[in-house]
Amino acid sequence: MMANYFADHIWLPHGWGEKVRVDVGAGRLLEVAESAEREGAEYLGRYVLPGMPNLHSHAFQRAMAGLAERQTNPEDSFWTWRETMYAFAGRIGPDELRAIAAQLYVEMLKAGYTHVCEFHYLHHQLDGKPYADPATMSLALIEAAREAGIGLTLLPVLYMTGGFDGRPLSERQRRFGFEVDAYLRLIEQLRKMENSTLRVGVALHSLRAVPEKAMRTVLESGLVDAAPIHIHIAEQIGEVQDCLALRNARPVEWLLDHAPVDPRWCLVHATHMTSVETRRLAETGAVAGLCPTTEANLGDGLFPLKTYLDAGGAFGIGSDSQISVSPVEELRWLEYGQRLATRHRNVTVSESSASVGENLWGDALFGGAQACGANIGTFEASARADLIVLDDAAPQLVARDAANALDTFVFAGNANLVRHVMVNGEWAVRDGRHRDEERIAVGFRKTVESLAQRA
């Protein structure tokens, strides 16, 4: 069946299009026409945007959001937070993961995310032994995404060592671990499940967790020829120092010198780079995966955004630790971090647009879609039919026109201005409510209460 929609303004690759008619069939955009007549099409509203890809997520961490905000050490940092996270992860099995992820994905949809990259490393049982089916935890995430109706790029993580020195995984890390052959078999198994809303890529946890030989084996396996490749990198100063000490190079520098980094790659965080590394990364066509709310929460530091954008670099945004589930907040704080660092306003502008909101949203759509490895994030014929409709009745949008609609959406407070959300041609959210949010929320509450009792 084909459905027809019409809006006063839709965000197209060149910016706002006026009086746009969109024909949708089989989950795809069949035709997108500007200056069109409504001709019986369903009227969506004044402002319609492509749904935002979320390029970095650890779903299970949504259930621990807010539980790591008390000082445990005068030198609290990412590394002390990690111990809290490990303890929490040690209580989560497949049923818990599915319930938590389903609730998270509902929240993502309501906020305007329509596809998520799940950087997944909770592979094995709580004692570190493999499940009878090694894909058990991966399947929990796939089912959660199906329940919620969000697009998913599943990125099973290769995690082998506890540091650059090759030390064994700690007791708390054992359930993350895979040997390369078993890991590649998991990827092959999951690839058979791909469809219009599911892609399967690979994730190398980090340079400290994946030895060079293992990395080469994965990259030369043939399983990544056209698949997304994600990696945590240069998030913390300590990581940079260890890499320098043991590999005689900074993390991004080492990766660019030893791996075929290209547009398939997403370098998550890449916070601590020299100007040379920043320009080199931009030139590869890879995506910088930025998670500003998590990077601020963990005290990581600020990404060198202006230098990177000036060099033509691509970026996308992710919710990472789930202390915030809002593309608007990620983009807002991406810009605000640059303002605080430079003591100037309106940093993220371009030759084609002086609008910070338009540049942020447009760039994050492009980079996010590339990192997901899916034809999303755009209103072009053949792309997946993912869209969000802004709420015309919201006070924040009163007397706003196309010239300032996106700036208002991104910067005018914390009210959620998303009214409807479509994924793959189907409505997941209508009038601010997810089609199955009550049932999913009940499962989430029961799961979190049970986890609290086991603490």
BELMO-V725348 format. One record per backbone hydrogen bond with DSSP energy under -1.0 kcal/mol. NH is the residue of the N-H (numbers start at 1). CO is the residue of the C=O. Records with the same first field share a line. If there is no record, write none. Layout:
NH=CO  CO
This chain:
3=24
5=22
6=42
7=20
8=45
9=46
10=17
11=48
12=15
15=12
17=10
19=8
20=7
21=33
22=5
23=31
24=3
25=28
28=25
29=383
30=23
31=23
33=21
35=18
36=19
41=38
42=4
44=6
48=9
49=388
52=112
54=115
55=317
57=117
58=320
61=58
62=59
63=60
64=61
65=62
67=64
76=73
81=77
82=78
84=80
85=81
86=82
87=83
88=84
89=85
90=86
91=88
92=89
97=93
98=94
99=95
100=96
101=97
102=98
103=99
104=100
105=101
106=102
107=103
108=104
109=105
110=106
111=107
112=109
113=108
114=52
116=151
117=54
118=153
119=57
120=118  155
123=121
124=175
125=129
128=125
136=133
139=135
140=136
141=137
142=138
143=139
144=140
145=141
146=142
147=143
148=144
149=145
150=145
151=114
152=197
153=116
154=199
155=118
157=120
158=203
160=209
161=209
162=167
166=163
176=173
177=174
178=159
183=179
184=180
185=181
186=182
187=183
188=184
189=185
190=186
191=187
193=190
194=191
195=198
199=152
201=154
202=228
203=156
204=230
205=158
210=206
215=211
216=212
217=213
218=214
219=215
220=216
221=218
229=264
230=202
231=266
232=205
233=268
240=236
241=237
242=238
243=239
244=240
245=241
246=242
247=243
248=244
254=250
255=251
256=252
257=253
258=254
259=255
261=259
265=262
266=229
267=287
268=231
269=289
270=233  268
272=234
273=271
278=274
279=275
280=276
281=277
282=278
283=279
284=281
285=282
287=265
288=314
289=267
290=316
295=291
296=292
297=293
298=294
300=295
305=303
308=304
309=305
310=306
311=307
312=309
313=308
316=288
318=290
320=56
322=319
330=326
331=327
332=328
333=329
334=330
335=331
336=332
337=333
338=334
339=335
340=336
341=337
342=338
343=339
349=347
350=353
359=355
360=356
361=357
362=358
363=359
364=360
365=361
366=362
367=363
368=364
369=365
370=366
371=367
372=368
373=369
374=369
376=374
382=29
383=380
384=375
385=27
386=384
387=422
388=49
389=420
390=47
391=417
394=391
397=394
398=395
400=397
404=401
405=401
408=404
409=405
410=406
411=407
412=408
413=411
419=389
420=389
421=429
422=387
423=426
425=385
426=423
428=421
429=421
430=433
432=419
433=430
435=428
437=434
440=436
441=437
442=438
443=439
444=440
445=441
446=442
447=443
448=444
449=445
450=446
451=447
452=448
453=449
454=450
